[in-house]
Amino acid sequence: MKVTFHGGAGQVTGANYLVSSGDTHILIDCGLVQGGRFSEAQNSKPFPYDPASIAAAFVTHAHIDHTGRLPQLVKNGFKGTVYSTPPTRDFAELLLYDSEHVIRGELEREGLPSLYTPEDVAALMERWEGVGYHKPVAVGPFKVTLYDAGHILGSSSIMVEAEGKKVVFSGDLGNPPTPIIKPTEYVSGADYCLVESTYGNRVHEDFERRKDLLEDAIEDAVKSGGVLMIPAFAMERTQELLFELNELAEHGRIPKIPIFIDSPLAIKLTGVYQKYQNYFNQEAWNLVRSGDAIFNFPGLKMTLTVEQSKEINDVPSPKIIIAGSGMSQGGRILHHERRYLSRRSDRKDIRRGDRGAVQAARHRRLLGARRPAQASGVGAPHAGFPAFRLYRPGRSGGERCPGAEDKGRACR
């Protein structure tokens, strides 16, 4: 069995791993490289292998840096099957259509051809099958099994078995404890582990502490009669915020004020979360079984259309607006920031723990106009594994692969 790295090694994005045994080839992930002009050139390059020679592709999770070149793969001759968990399939369909629209606009401004079309996404989805955790898939000499990575809903670590060896691709790993998502599942018996460690040296802020800070921010907005704006990524962060706000509201920790989710993509993705509640962790699942609608509570309104978004302006303050993009670099949040941020009573809550972003947000250019802003930072986890879960103190060679102690091999 041979593993060739065509992305996601020496760089964070663009995960793409070719696994070969004899004449059979499979892929683990096929993602876009993200970040500036360099990424545009990288994503436009021909694949370093023949897409028609690939028997199957397995996807760890739906983020675009792991799925974004799959439509190109189909466009260039891939005839195999794509496998992932059912939630990953449904998330990816929404994200790929959205990404196609965004990327096409960016490339057109640069005079470059589109990477793929909506028709390519549709052709891809016809080849995409959902498979549950712990249910092996046979592809030629390979046996491939998915395990819960705890990164986002439906994310997977992938074990590939062939030629008497077992190789685990961790995919992006979770950051327990996280609301909604189950903890990362340990995989037993691997000969080799290929482990992501993007946030391997960072321990993120405690969930309860983060919730307390959110409560404080809401109380400040109410006291000042202002607007609390929270830039949030459509996937994962928006749903975590809804979970936190629902809990705060049900326990009477925040007053009843209007809360708007002003992101069509986030609303659609939340629908996928609701479809796959059986993938929730035990706490969230128990709430659902008790009849708690964790993504819906008094005062919450989801605004799909542009007209509904504009109507938010007519709602008296105080109020909360959650909108994309998560980095305030596009999307509806910019329009709200332009309208409200120059008012002293209004506040922008940056939920990333990025000190530079907070400083920049305090005085920034929005849609051509420079505006002062009251901004504060509240740490929020990117789904990454903290250092103490990758390496345990007292082991000179790094932590052994979970369950692989009998093999005597360290994670590589």
HUFENZI-V642445 format. One record per backbone hydrogen bond with DSSP energy under -0.5 kcal/mol. CO is the residue of the C=O (numbers start at 1). NH is the residue of the N-H. Records with the same first field share a line. If there is no record, write none. Layout:
# HUFENZI-V642445
CO=NH, NH
This chain:
# HUFENZI-V642445
2=20
4=6, 18
7=16
13=8
15=31
16=6
17=19, 28
18=4
19=26
20=2
21=24
24=21
25=55, 56
26=19
27=29, 58
28=17
29=17
30=69, 70
32=14
35=39
36=39, 40
37=41
38=42
39=43
40=44
41=45
42=45
49=51
50=53
51=54
53=25, 55
55=81
56=27
57=83
58=29
60=156
63=66, 67
64=32, 68
65=15
66=30
67=70
69=73
70=74
71=75
72=76
73=78
74=77
81=57
82=129
83=59
84=131
85=89
86=90
87=91
88=92
89=93
90=94
91=95
92=96
93=97
94=98
95=99
96=100
97=101
98=102
99=103
100=104
101=105
102=106
103=107
104=108
105=109
106=110
107=112
108=111
117=121
118=122
119=123
120=124
121=125
122=126
123=127
124=127
125=128
127=82, 129
129=84
132=135
134=136
137=139, 144
139=142
142=139
143=161
144=137
145=159
146=134
147=157
148=185
149=174
150=175
152=155
155=149
157=147
158=160, 169
159=145, 161
160=167
161=143
162=165
165=162
166=191, 192
167=160, 169
168=170, 194
169=158
171=196
179=181
180=281
186=188
192=168
193=195, 412
194=170
197=200
199=202
202=204
206=210
207=211
208=212
209=213
210=214
211=215
212=216
213=217
214=218
215=219
216=220
217=221
218=222
219=223
220=224
221=225, 226
222=225
226=318, 319
227=229, 347
228=321
229=231, 349
230=323
231=351
233=238
235=237
236=240
237=241
238=242
239=243
240=244
241=245
242=246
243=247
244=248
245=249
246=250
247=251
248=253, 254
249=252
255=257
258=320
259=301
260=262, 322
261=263, 303
263=267
264=268
265=269
266=270
267=271
268=272
269=273
270=274
271=275
272=276
274=277
276=279
277=280
279=182
281=285
282=286
283=287
284=288
285=289
286=290
287=292
288=291
291=293
292=294
293=296
297=300
299=259
301=261, 303
302=304
305=309
306=310
307=311
308=312
309=312
310=313
311=314
312=315
314=316
318=258
319=228
320=260
321=230, 323
322=262
323=232
324=333
325=328
331=334
332=335, 336
333=337
334=338
335=339
336=340
337=341
340=343
343=346
347=229, 349
348=350, 376
349=351
350=352, 353, 378
353=355
354=358
355=359
356=360
357=361
358=362
359=362
360=363
362=373
364=366, 371
365=367
366=369
369=366
371=364
373=375
374=348
376=350
382=384
386=389, 390
387=390, 391
390=399
392=395
394=396
395=398
399=411
401=404
403=189
404=407, 408, 409
405=408
409=401
